[in-house]
Amino acid sequence: MIPREEAEQILKDIPVKPTPEEVSLEECRGRVLAEDIISPLDLPPFDKAAMDGYALRSSDQAEKYRIVEVIAAGSHPQRPLQPGECAKIMTGGKLPPGADRVVRREVTQEEDGWLVIVGEDKESNVCYQGEDIRRGEVVLEKGTFLRPQEVAVLASVGVTRVKVYCQPTVGLLATGSEIVSPGEPLREGQIYDSNTYSLAAQVAATGARLKKVGRGRDEPALLRRELEELLDECDLVLVSGGVSVGDYDYVPTILQELGVQIHFHKLAIKPGKPTLFGTRG
């Protein structure tokens, strides 16, 4: 019997060499990056308005400012601002040259094409170029599990295809003559199989691909056939039950007969003491 920490170290020390493949941005969620992602641009790529308002020069202390243009998000400013001028700007709009501040619309009034500031606004209300991501910065590291938020980062720096590791294939085997599939009638002494569905959900959550699911009664010949098929077809095999010291716990012996090297069998945890881990090949 070994402590959990020692078992975890054994798992970490097992050499694994996954194969990379390239997939589209739409296909990469739930996969693991096989490369660093380096941003080819600053984000934001330009100084932009953080809210609706009026872009002006903070050095100006005029009583009012002439509105020389309206800048929508996605449009390009027509010209630099001169002293005493401002541009009406929408959230996300690019600041015109010369502007370094946006006064919130809520503290202003427009009068015949002129802007008058009627309230206090101490903030710059500007998202500055590169304040989120700098060009050349590693934005996602190799080995990162891609959740929706990481997919958003990839899209924001213009990535359309990305190298990820091929999904490992997983086989499941639930053992025990007492288990039946949910929905089937229960006979005396039987229970529904919950482990298969729990493990399948956990496999999906890791980004692996569930390839084959088996169920084995406590019969050595049947278990051997199921285990041999799973070991031949899958990168990883998860077995539920059959690994303790009962009269019908045949799995450890069958695995060794099939060429599996047992690295540990029994952990100092409860529940889960009979946990077994091995490799083949």
Helices and strands as residue ranges (DSSP letters): H 4-13, E 20-24, G 25-27, E 37-38, E 48-49, E 53-56, E 65-71, E 85-89, E 101-104, G 105-107, E 108-111, E 114-117, E 126-127, E 138-140, H 148-156, E 161-165, E 169-175, E 179-180, E 191-192, H 195-206, E 209-216, H 220-233, E 236-240, H 251-257, E 261-265, E 276-279
